């Protein structure tokens, strides 16, 4: 009995100890990075605004708490909207740049949360001939672009589309399958979703749409972890970028060609008179920028529509699609017309289904096509 109760000899390894120690070290390192980053942010926030609360700095995941703090996120967005926010010596842009290079996933999510505001302000100001220096914005956007280029190794993103001219493997005869094994297999139809990436150290006017588009692709890859107010800001900037009101498409994209031709020109003139400066944010919309923007809007449209925040996001996304559809009709861009029109129809179907489900009783008998004697 005594020998069985003796502790193990010192020569035996203690296997449970290294795993918790390694995990704890990583957690402490991540927590230290987040606390240092938020401490630097507290020195950037103006003194007349709400400072970072001590409870946030002492939480187990302060970066996650700040990511989902509407008040502090609103203060940071207000600083980004300052007329001189994009200057080369801007402290907030420097903080975003350094925070993203911390290689901490939670801190990088915190930077991605402000991509809609950053990209929206940069593109709206870049088209202004009297634009101030925007090197601060460009440094952050180039950091996001370089990160995505390194992750993809500069390669393009492709998807395989099935060839409908050939039957599937589940409907082929034995002879057809044997011919394929002999070398007669059909080639894969690859479609490029995002083209190859080349390293860039500066932002030129010809590269601007591509660099910002890649930043939006990175934002879209983490969009499920983004708060609702960040997505709403993106929808608002899409309306500004479009420079169109799109109120004639409130019921969707199902508009006759004759009415569209009659309304497109007057609506543009009415916007210039009634927009109150919205036309200043109108920017060129190349496909490399519009495509990732439509993916984000599609997520906002087709997401769950349960609480008030979800409904507000759905309405903002539907309004952005209306504006982009009107812009596409104005520019006579077939690819953009097809994409934005499809999103409008999907958004209208989602709204109709949610309205039909309000007060729906599955036990109630339908009253349609009731025969009466």
Residue frames as qw, qx, qy, qz and C-alpha x, y, z in Angstrom:
[[0.000, 0.885, 0.466, 0.000, 0.00, 0.00, 0.00],
 [0.289, -0.809, 0.072, 0.507, 2.74, 2.44, 0.91],
 [0.410, -0.192, 0.567, 0.688, 4.65, 1.87, -2.30],
 [0.244, 0.558, 0.677, 0.412, 1.62, 2.49, -4.45],
 [0.090, -0.937, -0.330, 0.070, 0.92, 5.83, -2.79],
 [0.496, -0.465, 0.167, 0.715, 4.43, 7.19, -3.23],
 [0.355, 0.827, -0.027, -0.436, 4.69, 10.13, -5.69],
 [0.865, 0.459, 0.060, 0.191, 6.23, 9.43, -9.11],
 [0.689, -0.304, 0.129, 0.645, 9.96, 9.72, -9.49],
 [0.035, 0.804, -0.078, -0.588, 11.47, 12.96, -10.82],
 [0.244, -0.239, 0.730, 0.592, 12.76, 11.18, -13.93],
 [0.290, 0.527, 0.784, 0.151, 9.22, 10.78, -15.28],
 [0.071, 0.178, 0.233, 0.954, 8.05, 13.68, -17.50],
 [0.191, 0.490, 0.587, -0.615, 5.07, 15.75, -16.41],
 [0.237, 0.298, 0.695, 0.610, 3.00, 15.77, -19.60],
 [0.007, 0.816, 0.575, 0.054, 0.02, 17.94, -18.55],
 [0.321, -0.697, -0.111, 0.631, 2.18, 20.95, -17.65],
 [0.291, -0.147, 0.405, 0.854, 3.47, 22.20, -21.06],
 [0.074, 0.523, 0.694, 0.490, 0.07, 22.51, -22.75],
 [0.203, -0.881, -0.419, 0.083, -1.56, 24.87, -20.23],
 [0.424, -0.595, 0.085, 0.677, 1.66, 26.86, -19.91],
 [0.293, 0.075, 0.542, 0.784, 1.88, 27.41, -23.68],
 [0.036, -0.689, -0.626, -0.363, -1.77, 28.40, -23.95],
 [0.343, -0.838, -0.293, 0.309, -1.52, 30.76, -21.01],
 [0.419, -0.385, 0.242, 0.786, 1.57, 32.40, -22.45],
 [0.174, 0.316, 0.600, 0.714, -0.19, 33.01, -25.77],
 [0.188, -0.799, -0.553, -0.143, -3.24, 34.43, -24.04],
 [0.414, -0.741, -0.126, 0.514, -1.14, 36.73, -21.88],
 [0.373, -0.140, 0.395, 0.828, 0.82, 37.90, -24.89],
 [0.039, 0.531, 0.623, 0.573, -2.38, 38.68, -26.80],
 [0.317, -0.835, -0.440, 0.096, -3.85, 40.43, -23.77],
 [0.450, -0.546, 0.049, 0.705, -0.70, 42.53, -23.34],
 [0.258, 0.139, 0.506, 0.811, -0.79, 43.58, -27.01],
 [0.116, -0.699, -0.604, -0.365, -4.45, 44.58, -26.72],
 [0.403, -0.799, -0.300, 0.329, -3.87, 46.60, -23.55],
 [0.410, -0.355, 0.218, 0.812, -0.91, 48.45, -25.05],
 [0.152, 0.331, 0.593, 0.718, -2.87, 49.18, -28.21],
 [0.224, -0.787, -0.538, -0.203, -5.89, 50.49, -26.33],
 [0.455, -0.671, -0.145, 0.566, -3.66, 52.54, -24.06],
 [0.305, -0.090, 0.370, 0.873, -2.22, 54.21, -27.17],
 [0.038, -0.560, -0.635, -0.531, -5.76, 54.82, -28.43],
 [0.345, -0.789, -0.461, 0.215, -6.74, 56.51, -25.17],
 [0.369, -0.503, 0.074, 0.778, -4.01, 59.07, -25.75],
 [0.157, 0.152, 0.562, 0.798, -5.34, 59.80, -29.26],
 [0.127, -0.709, -0.672, -0.175, -8.95, 60.37, -28.25],
 [0.041, 0.584, -0.065, 0.808, -9.66, 64.05, -27.54],
 [0.132, -0.009, -0.727, 0.674, -10.03, 64.96, -23.86],
 [0.433, 0.037, 0.172, -0.884, -13.58, 66.26, -24.28],
 [0.740, 0.016, -0.503, -0.447, -14.85, 62.82, -25.34],
 [0.871, -0.396, 0.168, -0.238, -15.53, 59.73, -23.30],
 [0.062, 0.622, -0.781, -0.001, -12.25, 58.03, -22.47],
 [0.637, 0.049, -0.759, -0.122, -11.76, 54.30, -22.44],
 [0.699, -0.584, 0.081, -0.405, -13.43, 52.92, -19.29],
 [0.178, -0.558, 0.792, -0.174, -11.20, 51.01, -16.86],
 [0.785, 0.028, 0.553, -0.277, -13.51, 47.99, -17.11],
 [0.796, 0.589, -0.076, -0.118, -12.67, 47.70, -20.81],
 [0.285, 0.721, -0.613, 0.151, -8.92, 47.76, -20.25],
 [0.316, -0.384, 0.801, -0.333, -9.18, 45.18, -17.48],
 [0.885, 0.156, 0.138, -0.417, -11.44, 42.76, -19.37],
 [0.758, -0.167, 0.596, 0.206, -10.21, 39.39, -20.58],
 [0.516, 0.327, 0.551, 0.568, -10.57, 40.48, -24.23],
 [0.014, -0.650, -0.174, 0.739, -10.45, 44.30, -24.40],
 [0.023, 0.208, -0.571, -0.794, -10.16, 44.41, -28.21],
 [0.109, -0.378, -0.876, -0.281, -13.36, 42.38, -28.58],
 [0.110, -0.678, -0.568, 0.453, -15.12, 44.67, -26.09],
 [0.010, -0.536, 0.133, 0.833, -14.07, 47.75, -28.05],
 [0.010, 0.043, 0.787, 0.615, -15.14, 46.08, -31.32],
 [0.225, -0.548, -0.766, -0.251, -18.71, 45.84, -30.00],
 [0.195, -0.551, -0.406, 0.702, -18.80, 49.19, -28.18],
 [0.318, 0.748, 0.477, 0.335, -21.07, 51.53, -30.19],
 [0.168, -0.973, -0.072, 0.139, -20.12, 54.68, -28.27],
 [0.464, -0.607, 0.434, 0.478, -16.34, 54.29, -28.61],
 [0.534, 0.233, 0.644, 0.496, -16.63, 53.13, -32.22],
 [0.197, 0.890, 0.384, 0.146, -18.68, 56.24, -32.96],
 [0.274, -0.899, 0.157, 0.303, -15.95, 58.44, -31.46],
 [0.530, -0.279, 0.593, 0.538, -13.27, 56.78, -33.58],
 [0.425, 0.544, 0.615, 0.380, -15.43, 57.17, -36.70],
 [0.014, 0.978, 0.194, -0.071, -15.90, 60.85, -35.87],
 [0.391, -0.701, 0.381, 0.459, -12.13, 61.29, -35.69],
 [0.525, 0.071, 0.678, 0.510, -11.75, 59.59, -39.06],
 [0.283, 0.766, 0.528, 0.232, -14.31, 61.97, -40.56],
 [0.230, -0.818, 0.003, 0.528, -12.29, 65.03, -39.54],
 [0.557, 0.823, -0.057, -0.096, -11.14, 67.02, -42.61],
 [0.161, 0.774, -0.610, 0.057, -7.47, 66.49, -41.75],
 [0.844, -0.300, 0.409, -0.175, -7.77, 62.83, -40.74],
 [0.932, 0.309, 0.124, 0.143, -6.00, 61.47, -43.82],
 [0.148, 0.914, -0.372, 0.068, -2.82, 63.51, -43.42],
 [0.707, 0.336, -0.584, 0.215, 0.56, 61.74, -43.27],
 [0.172, 0.273, -0.675, 0.663, 1.08, 62.63, -39.59],
 [0.658, -0.383, -0.117, -0.638, -2.40, 61.66, -38.43],
 [0.210, -0.379, 0.816, -0.383, -2.15, 59.78, -35.14],
 [0.774, 0.092, 0.430, -0.456, -5.31, 57.71, -35.64],
 [0.810, 0.503, -0.252, -0.164, -4.19, 56.42, -39.04],
 [0.241, 0.567, -0.749, 0.245, -0.85, 55.57, -37.48],
 [0.495, -0.218, 0.697, -0.470, -2.64, 53.70, -34.71],
 [0.876, 0.288, 0.151, -0.355, -4.70, 51.71, -37.25],
 [0.627, 0.603, -0.494, 0.001, -1.54, 50.90, -39.20],
 [0.036, 0.473, -0.804, 0.358, 0.40, 49.72, -36.14],
 [0.653, -0.086, 0.546, -0.517, -2.56, 47.83, -34.69],
 [0.891, 0.352, -0.059, -0.281, -3.09, 45.84, -37.86],
 [0.566, 0.551, -0.591, 0.163, 0.61, 44.93, -37.98],
 [0.442, -0.513, 0.605, -0.418, 0.41, 43.53, -34.43],
 [0.408, 0.166, -0.874, -0.206, -0.50, 40.15, -36.01],
 [0.207, 0.123, 0.815, -0.526, -3.13, 39.63, -33.31],
 [0.001, -0.369, -0.814, -0.448, -6.37, 38.35, -34.92],
 [0.132, -0.754, -0.604, 0.220, -8.69, 40.23, -32.56],
 [0.161, -0.649, 0.037, 0.743, -6.84, 43.51, -33.02],
 [0.102, -0.053, 0.658, 0.744, -6.92, 43.03, -36.79],
 [0.033, -0.594, -0.785, -0.173, -10.68, 42.58, -36.59],
 [0.163, -0.762, -0.325, 0.536, -10.83, 45.86, -34.71],
 [0.111, -0.416, 0.368, 0.824, -9.07, 47.60, -37.62],
 [0.035, 0.214, 0.819, 0.532, -11.28, 45.91, -40.21],
 [0.004, 0.674, 0.684, -0.280, -14.34, 47.26, -38.41],
 [0.029, 0.785, 0.061, -0.616, -13.40, 50.75, -39.64],
 [0.380, -0.005, 0.666, 0.642, -12.70, 49.75, -43.25],
 [0.207, 0.722, 0.620, 0.229, -16.09, 51.07, -44.48],
 [0.124, -0.953, -0.120, 0.248, -15.44, 54.50, -43.00],
 [0.428, -0.538, 0.440, 0.578, -11.81, 54.50, -44.11],
 [0.384, 0.175, 0.713, 0.560, -12.54, 53.42, -47.69],
 [0.145, 0.809, 0.562, 0.088, -15.62, 55.62, -47.96],
 [0.162, -0.918, 0.004, 0.362, -13.85, 58.78, -46.88],
 [0.435, -0.398, 0.537, 0.604, -10.75, 58.05, -48.94],
 [0.360, 0.338, 0.715, 0.495, -12.58, 57.40, -52.21],
 [0.068, 0.890, 0.451, 0.007, -14.91, 60.37, -51.73],
 [0.221, -0.883, 0.129, 0.393, -12.01, 62.73, -51.06],
 [0.553, -0.218, 0.568, 0.569, -9.67, 61.30, -53.69],
 [0.391, 0.563, 0.592, 0.425, -11.92, 62.46, -56.56],
 [0.068, -0.961, -0.186, 0.193, -11.84, 66.04, -55.27],
 [0.631, 0.598, -0.075, 0.488, -9.34, 68.09, -57.31],
 [0.043, -0.740, 0.343, -0.577, -8.56, 70.15, -54.21],
 [0.880, -0.346, -0.324, -0.014, -8.10, 67.10, -52.03],
 [0.336, -0.819, 0.444, -0.138, -5.88, 67.35, -48.93],
 [0.244, 0.454, -0.856, 0.021, -2.99, 64.88, -48.46],
 [0.889, -0.170, -0.017, -0.425, -4.39, 61.35, -47.97],
 [0.436, 0.455, -0.763, 0.146, -1.17, 59.49, -47.20],
 [0.340, -0.246, 0.728, -0.542, -2.53, 58.39, -43.81],
 [0.826, 0.201, 0.243, -0.467, -5.51, 56.61, -45.37],
 [0.727, 0.526, -0.416, -0.145, -3.35, 55.17, -48.12],
 [0.074, 0.490, -0.825, 0.271, -0.86, 53.70, -45.63],
 [0.567, -0.053, 0.680, -0.462, -3.62, 51.71, -43.89],
 [0.827, 0.417, 0.065, -0.372, -5.17, 50.56, -47.18],
 [0.525, 0.598, -0.605, -0.013, -1.77, 49.47, -48.49],
 [0.210, -0.361, 0.840, -0.346, -1.20, 47.49, -45.28],
 [0.744, 0.165, 0.490, -0.424, -4.46, 45.62, -45.85],
 [0.746, 0.584, -0.214, -0.240, -3.58, 45.07, -49.50],
 [0.252, 0.583, -0.763, 0.119, -0.10, 43.74, -48.65],
 [0.468, -0.196, 0.763, -0.399, -1.58, 41.40, -46.03],
 [0.822, 0.333, 0.306, -0.347, -4.03, 39.90, -48.53],
 [0.591, 0.667, -0.436, -0.122, -1.32, 39.66, -51.20],
 [0.006, -0.492, 0.845, -0.209, 0.91, 37.70, -48.84],
 [0.623, -0.010, 0.665, -0.412, -1.91, 35.38, -47.76],
 [0.816, 0.480, 0.208, -0.244, -2.86, 34.58, -51.35],
 [0.621, -0.262, 0.510, 0.535, 0.74, 34.53, -52.56],
 [0.106, 0.438, -0.339, -0.826, -0.38, 36.90, -55.30],
 [0.076, 0.155, 0.920, 0.352, -2.61, 34.24, -56.85],
 [0.423, -0.151, -0.242, -0.860, -6.11, 34.85, -58.16],
 [0.418, 0.079, 0.766, -0.482, -9.23, 33.43, -56.53],
 [0.396, 0.102, -0.648, -0.643, -11.22, 31.16, -58.86],
 [0.639, 0.049, 0.599, -0.480, -14.33, 29.01, -58.65],
 [0.077, -0.040, 0.911, 0.402, -15.29, 26.01, -60.76],
 [0.589, 0.253, 0.120, -0.758, -18.57, 26.30, -62.65],
 [0.597, 0.086, 0.797, 0.038, -20.14, 23.02, -63.83],
 [0.134, 0.207, -0.609, -0.754, -20.48, 22.52, -67.57],
 [0.613, 0.244, 0.481, -0.577, -24.19, 22.07, -68.20],
 [0.625, 0.471, -0.418, -0.462, -23.55, 20.76, -71.71],
 [0.438, 0.217, -0.871, 0.056, -22.32, 17.48, -70.19],
 [0.763, -0.474, -0.319, -0.302, -24.26, 15.19, -67.93],
 [0.383, -0.709, 0.504, -0.311, -23.10, 14.68, -64.37],
 [0.155, 0.354, -0.921, 0.054, -21.21, 11.62, -63.21],
 [0.407, 0.082, 0.776, -0.474, -24.41, 10.31, -61.64],
 [0.689, 0.509, 0.252, -0.451, -26.23, 10.23, -64.99],
 [0.297, 0.614, -0.640, -0.354, -23.48, 8.87, -67.25],
 [0.974, 0.090, -0.114, -0.172, -23.49, 5.42, -68.75],
 [0.814, -0.404, 0.320, 0.269, -20.69, 2.96, -68.14],
 [0.720, 0.399, 0.264, 0.502, -19.30, 3.54, -71.63],
 [0.121, 0.908, 0.008, 0.402, -19.16, 7.32, -71.14],
 [0.571, -0.781, 0.252, -0.013, -17.37, 6.92, -67.82],
 [0.862, -0.095, 0.325, 0.378, -14.85, 4.58, -69.47],
 [0.527, 0.673, 0.154, 0.496, -14.15, 7.14, -72.20],
 [0.188, -0.938, 0.130, -0.259, -13.41, 9.76, -69.55],
 [0.760, -0.538, 0.328, 0.160, -10.99, 7.45, -67.80],
 [0.804, 0.225, 0.316, 0.451, -9.22, 7.01, -71.14],
 [0.375, -0.192, 0.126, 0.898, -8.43, 10.72, -71.35],
 [0.023, 0.497, 0.540, 0.678, -11.64, 12.21, -72.67],
 [0.257, -0.632, -0.569, 0.458, -12.54, 14.13, -69.51],
 [0.152, 0.864, 0.269, 0.398, -13.96, 17.61, -69.97],
 [0.382, 0.236, -0.313, 0.837, -11.96, 20.59, -68.79],
 [0.233, -0.617, -0.582, 0.475, -13.02, 22.53, -65.72],
 [0.127, 0.764, 0.279, 0.568, -14.72, 25.87, -66.33],
 [0.484, -0.374, -0.368, 0.700, -12.86, 28.24, -64.01],
 [0.033, 0.871, 0.267, 0.411, -14.18, 31.72, -63.32],
 [0.421, 0.153, -0.364, 0.816, -11.97, 34.37, -61.74],
 [0.338, -0.806, -0.484, 0.050, -13.61, 35.86, -58.64],
 [0.231, -0.939, 0.143, 0.213, -10.62, 38.05, -57.75],
 [0.706, 0.647, -0.233, 0.170, -7.66, 38.58, -60.03],
 [0.798, -0.052, -0.261, 0.541, -4.01, 38.08, -59.19],
 [0.287, -0.953, -0.052, 0.087, -2.33, 40.61, -56.92],
 [0.647, 0.440, -0.185, 0.594, 0.88, 42.49, -57.54],
 [0.501, -0.532, -0.335, 0.596, 2.77, 44.18, -54.71],
 [0.181, 0.785, 0.178, 0.564, 2.32, 47.95, -54.68],
 [0.481, -0.227, -0.398, 0.747, 4.10, 50.48, -52.51],
 [0.084, 0.202, 0.070, -0.973, 2.07, 53.51, -53.55],
 [0.369, 0.582, 0.699, -0.191, -1.52, 54.25, -54.54],
 [0.045, -0.120, 0.418, 0.899, -2.02, 55.67, -58.00],
 [0.545, 0.237, 0.107, -0.797, -5.28, 56.67, -59.60],
 [0.646, 0.236, -0.601, -0.407, -5.18, 53.61, -61.86],
 [0.416, 0.038, -0.879, 0.230, -4.65, 51.27, -58.89],
 [0.270, -0.209, 0.422, -0.840, -7.03, 52.95, -56.47],
 [0.788, -0.072, -0.112, -0.601, -10.09, 50.85, -57.23],
 [0.796, 0.122, -0.592, 0.042, -8.15, 47.59, -57.06],
 [0.278, 0.222, -0.676, 0.645, -6.42, 48.38, -53.75],
 [0.430, -0.136, 0.355, -0.819, -9.62, 49.49, -52.05],
 [0.824, 0.027, -0.317, -0.468, -11.48, 46.55, -53.57],
 [0.637, 0.129, -0.719, 0.246, -9.01, 44.10, -52.02],
 [0.036, -0.158, 0.600, -0.784, -9.50, 45.81, -48.65],
 [0.670, -0.043, 0.067, -0.738, -13.26, 45.29, -49.07],
 [0.799, 0.101, -0.572, -0.155, -12.64, 41.62, -49.94],
 [0.360, 0.140, -0.750, 0.536, -10.70, 41.24, -46.69],
 [0.348, -0.093, 0.375, -0.854, -13.56, 42.95, -44.84],
 [0.780, 0.024, -0.256, -0.571, -16.06, 40.60, -46.48],
 [0.635, 0.136, -0.752, 0.112, -14.07, 37.56, -45.39],
 [0.236, -0.094, -0.723, 0.642, -14.66, 38.62, -41.74],
 [0.291, -0.331, -0.188, -0.878, -18.09, 40.19, -42.19],
 [0.664, -0.434, -0.583, -0.174, -19.86, 37.69, -39.93],
 [0.593, -0.360, -0.438, 0.572, -17.79, 39.03, -37.02],
 [0.142, 0.223, 0.026, 0.964, -18.43, 42.70, -37.81],
 [0.107, 0.436, 0.624, -0.640, -20.98, 44.69, -35.77],
 [0.333, 0.692, 0.631, 0.110, -24.16, 45.94, -37.42],
 [0.017, 0.930, 0.070, -0.361, -23.25, 49.65, -37.24],
 [0.301, -0.468, 0.588, 0.587, -20.12, 49.01, -39.32],
 [0.328, 0.293, 0.811, 0.387, -22.21, 47.40, -42.06],
 [0.147, 0.861, 0.467, -0.137, -24.73, 50.25, -41.95],
 [0.147, -0.785, 0.228, 0.557, -21.91, 52.75, -42.47],
 [0.321, -0.141, 0.746, 0.566, -20.81, 50.84, -45.54],
 [0.260, 0.602, 0.736, 0.170, -24.33, 50.92, -46.99],
 [0.017, 0.917, 0.203, -0.342, -24.49, 54.68, -46.45],
 [0.212, -0.606, 0.471, 0.605, -21.18, 55.21, -48.24],
 [0.374, 0.198, 0.806, 0.414, -22.42, 53.08, -51.17],
 [0.207, 0.832, 0.514, -0.028, -25.26, 55.55, -51.65],
 [0.111, -0.873, 0.149, 0.451, -22.79, 58.41, -51.56],
 [0.371, -0.298, 0.691, 0.545, -20.51, 56.69, -54.07],
 [0.386, 0.472, 0.753, 0.249, -23.41, 56.06, -56.45],
 [0.025, -0.197, 0.091, 0.976, -24.43, 59.71, -56.52],
 [0.363, -0.246, -0.611, -0.659, -27.98, 58.60, -57.35],
 [0.491, -0.223, 0.397, -0.742, -31.13, 58.60, -55.26],
 [0.210, 0.026, -0.963, -0.168, -32.83, 55.56, -56.74],
 [0.381, 0.144, 0.574, -0.710, -36.25, 56.35, -55.23],
 [0.650, 0.269, -0.283, -0.652, -37.95, 55.31, -58.47],
 [0.615, 0.145, -0.772, -0.075, -36.92, 51.72, -57.64],
 [0.388, -0.368, 0.562, -0.631, -38.48, 51.51, -54.18],
 [0.883, 0.027, 0.236, -0.406, -40.52, 48.50, -55.25],
 [0.792, -0.107, 0.538, 0.268, -37.51, 46.71, -56.77],
 [0.163, -0.396, 0.550, 0.717, -35.93, 46.63, -60.20],
 [0.330, 0.425, 0.814, 0.218, -39.10, 45.61, -62.06],
 [0.163, 0.700, 0.084, -0.690, -39.48, 48.80, -64.10],
 [0.716, 0.601, 0.347, 0.081, -40.49, 49.04, -67.73],
 [0.610, 0.044, 0.238, 0.755, -37.85, 50.13, -70.19],
 [0.124, 0.705, 0.329, 0.616, -39.92, 53.12, -71.31],
 [0.444, -0.877, -0.146, -0.108, -40.38, 54.44, -67.78],
 [0.748, -0.409, 0.091, 0.515, -36.69, 53.87, -67.04],
 [0.489, 0.303, 0.276, 0.770, -35.63, 55.88, -70.07],
 [0.083, -0.800, -0.279, -0.524, -37.97, 58.70, -69.10],
 [0.581, -0.806, -0.096, -0.054, -36.94, 58.82, -65.45],
 [0.830, -0.118, -0.069, 0.541, -33.20, 58.34, -65.61],
 [0.383, 0.400, 0.022, 0.832, -32.22, 61.80, -66.76],
 [0.302, -0.735, -0.101, -0.599, -34.69, 63.88, -64.68],
 [0.808, -0.557, -0.183, 0.067, -33.85, 61.92, -61.54],
 [0.719, 0.011, -0.097, 0.688, -30.16, 62.76, -61.93],
 [0.112, 0.535, 0.041, 0.836, -30.94, 66.43, -62.25],
 [0.567, -0.698, -0.191, -0.394, -33.21, 66.32, -59.21],
 [0.840, -0.346, -0.217, 0.356, -30.48, 64.76, -57.14],
 [0.500, 0.236, -0.076, 0.830, -28.05, 67.53, -57.98],
 [0.168, -0.584, -0.076, -0.791, -30.60, 70.08, -56.75],
 [0.695, -0.564, -0.070, -0.441, -31.94, 68.29, -53.68],
 [0.860, -0.038, -0.437, 0.259, -29.08, 66.13, -52.47],
 [0.400, -0.906, 0.095, -0.097, -27.49, 68.89, -50.45],
 [0.064, -0.776, 0.627, 0.015, -23.91, 68.00, -51.35],
 [0.853, -0.099, 0.510, -0.050, -24.31, 64.24, -51.79],
 [0.777, 0.627, 0.009, 0.051, -23.19, 64.57, -55.40],
 [0.023, 0.853, -0.516, 0.073, -19.72, 65.51, -54.15],
 [0.567, -0.394, 0.720, -0.071, -19.09, 61.90, -53.10],
 [0.880, 0.427, 0.106, -0.181, -19.86, 60.41, -56.53],
 [0.315, -0.601, 0.675, 0.290, -16.89, 58.30, -57.62],
 [0.563, 0.357, -0.641, -0.382, -15.95, 56.02, -60.52],
 [0.776, -0.205, 0.494, -0.334, -17.17, 52.47, -59.90],
 [0.410, 0.424, -0.763, -0.263, -14.99, 49.96, -61.75],
 [0.870, -0.145, -0.379, -0.279, -15.99, 46.32, -61.49],
 [0.617, 0.127, -0.627, 0.459, -12.97, 45.49, -59.30],
 [0.052, -0.129, 0.481, -0.866, -14.43, 47.86, -56.70],
 [0.627, -0.107, -0.074, -0.768, -18.13, 47.25, -57.32],
 [0.726, -0.002, -0.671, -0.152, -17.92, 43.46, -57.14],
 [0.391, -0.081, -0.752, 0.525, -16.75, 43.18, -53.50],
 [0.235, -0.032, 0.266, -0.934, -19.14, 45.98, -52.55],
 [0.693, -0.067, -0.337, -0.633, -22.06, 43.98, -53.96],
 [0.611, -0.050, -0.776, 0.150, -20.96, 40.90, -52.02],
 [0.113, -0.047, -0.600, 0.790, -21.12, 42.89, -48.79],
 [0.461, 0.011, 0.020, -0.887, -24.54, 44.29, -49.70],
 [0.685, -0.039, -0.634, -0.357, -25.74, 40.79, -50.54],
 [0.413, -0.095, -0.789, 0.445, -24.77, 39.61, -47.06],
 [0.111, 0.089, 0.394, -0.908, -26.62, 42.55, -45.51],
 [0.564, 0.019, -0.270, -0.780, -29.72, 41.87, -47.61],
 [0.755, -0.035, -0.605, -0.251, -29.95, 38.12, -47.12],
 [0.177, 0.180, -0.781, 0.572, -29.07, 38.02, -43.44],
 [0.216, -0.504, -0.821, 0.162, -31.62, 37.29, -40.71],
 [0.127, -0.425, -0.123, -0.888, -34.28, 39.96, -40.32],
 [0.478, -0.432, -0.745, 0.169, -35.34, 39.46, -36.72],
 [0.317, -0.649, -0.386, 0.574, -34.68, 42.47, -34.47],
 [0.178, 0.949, 0.145, -0.218, -34.68, 46.21, -35.11],
 [0.244, -0.688, 0.504, 0.461, -30.95, 46.34, -35.89],
 [0.450, 0.056, 0.808, 0.377, -31.30, 43.66, -38.56],
 [0.345, 0.758, 0.552, 0.038, -34.25, 45.46, -40.13],
 [0.005, -0.932, 0.098, 0.348, -32.37, 48.75, -40.15],
 [0.343, -0.437, 0.683, 0.474, -29.41, 47.04, -41.84],
 [0.453, 0.359, 0.775, 0.255, -31.70, 45.43, -44.42],
 [0.243, 0.904, 0.333, -0.116, -33.31, 48.79, -45.23],
 [0.144, -0.826, 0.343, 0.423, -29.92, 50.49, -45.53],
 [0.407, -0.191, 0.783, 0.430, -28.63, 47.75, -47.84],
 [0.415, 0.591, 0.681, 0.126, -31.79, 47.86, -49.97],
 [0.125, 0.955, 0.092, -0.254, -31.45, 51.64, -50.32],
 [0.264, -0.631, 0.563, 0.463, -27.79, 51.26, -51.33],
 [0.453, 0.139, 0.811, 0.342, -28.75, 48.69, -53.98],
 [0.328, 0.823, 0.459, -0.070, -31.40, 51.07, -55.33],
 [0.013, -0.910, 0.201, 0.363, -28.83, 53.84, -55.66],
 [0.332, -0.408, 0.735, 0.427, -26.28, 51.56, -57.33],
 [0.478, 0.416, 0.754, 0.176, -28.93, 50.20, -59.70],
 [0.255, 0.926, 0.224, -0.168, -29.87, 53.75, -60.71],
 [0.159, -0.771, 0.467, 0.404, -26.20, 54.55, -61.21],
 [0.460, -0.083, 0.815, 0.342, -25.76, 51.42, -63.35],
 [0.430, 0.681, 0.589, 0.059, -28.76, 52.38, -65.48],
 [0.083, 0.955, -0.038, -0.282, -27.38, 55.90, -65.84],
 [0.203, -0.643, 0.638, 0.371, -23.96, 54.58, -66.89],
 [0.852, 0.364, -0.183, -0.329, -25.51, 51.85, -69.11],
 [0.011, -0.508, 0.855, -0.101, -23.29, 49.20, -67.50],
 [0.781, -0.055, -0.458, -0.420, -24.86, 45.81, -68.38],
 [0.585, 0.020, -0.745, 0.319, -22.83, 43.76, -65.87],
 [0.022, 0.019, -0.539, 0.842, -23.62, 46.16, -63.03],
 [0.570, -0.080, -0.115, -0.810, -27.30, 46.37, -64.06],
 [0.759, -0.066, -0.619, -0.192, -27.64, 42.60, -63.90],
 [0.465, -0.012, -0.711, 0.527, -25.90, 42.33, -60.53],
 [0.106, -0.001, 0.394, -0.913, -27.65, 45.22, -58.78],
 [0.617, -0.075, -0.268, -0.736, -31.02, 44.32, -60.29],
 [0.688, -0.094, -0.720, -0.014, -30.68, 40.76, -59.01],
 [0.268, -0.055, -0.652, 0.707, -29.90, 42.03, -55.51],
 [0.347, -0.055, 0.101, -0.931, -32.95, 44.29, -55.61],
 [0.723, -0.106, -0.471, -0.494, -35.22, 41.40, -56.53],
 [0.608, -0.084, -0.734, 0.290, -33.70, 39.18, -53.84],
 [0.075, 0.012, -0.484, 0.872, -34.05, 41.95, -51.27],
 [0.524, -0.091, -0.092, -0.842, -37.70, 42.51, -52.20],
 [0.740, -0.111, -0.629, -0.208, -38.39, 38.78, -51.95],
 [0.431, -0.050, -0.702, 0.565, -36.80, 38.73, -48.49],
 [0.177, -0.030, 0.291, -0.940, -38.94, 41.68, -47.36],
 [0.651, -0.096, -0.332, -0.676, -42.14, 40.16, -48.76],
 [0.685, -0.100, -0.720, 0.047, -41.46, 36.83, -47.05],
 [0.248, -0.047, -0.624, 0.739, -40.78, 38.51, -43.71],
 [0.364, -0.039, 0.093, -0.926, -43.99, 40.55, -44.00],
 [0.709, -0.091, -0.517, -0.470, -46.01, 37.48, -44.91],
 [0.584, -0.076, -0.756, 0.284, -44.67, 35.62, -41.89],
 [0.083, -0.158, 0.433, -0.883, -45.84, 38.32, -39.46],
 [0.590, 0.022, 0.367, -0.718, -48.81, 36.91, -37.59],
 [0.586, 0.207, -0.680, -0.389, -48.72, 33.70, -39.59],
 [0.662, -0.217, 0.572, -0.432, -50.68, 30.82, -38.04],
 [0.149, 0.264, -0.890, -0.341, -49.77, 27.43, -39.57],
 [0.181, 0.255, 0.924, -0.219, -53.00, 25.89, -38.19],
 [0.396, 0.550, 0.229, -0.699, -55.27, 28.37, -39.96],
 [0.618, 0.370, 0.651, 0.237, -56.85, 27.13, -43.19],
 [0.168, -0.131, 0.335, 0.918, -56.11, 29.24, -46.29],
 [0.375, 0.603, 0.461, -0.533, -58.98, 31.35, -47.61],
 [0.182, 0.474, -0.508, -0.696, -57.80, 31.47, -51.23],
 [0.390, 0.105, -0.769, -0.496, -59.81, 29.75, -53.94],
 [0.264, 0.141, 0.819, -0.489, -62.67, 28.90, -51.61],
 [0.191, -0.247, -0.738, -0.598, -65.69, 27.53, -53.49],
 [0.289, 0.180, 0.531, -0.776, -69.03, 28.83, -52.34],
 [0.116, 0.384, 0.885, 0.238, -72.44, 27.49, -53.35]]
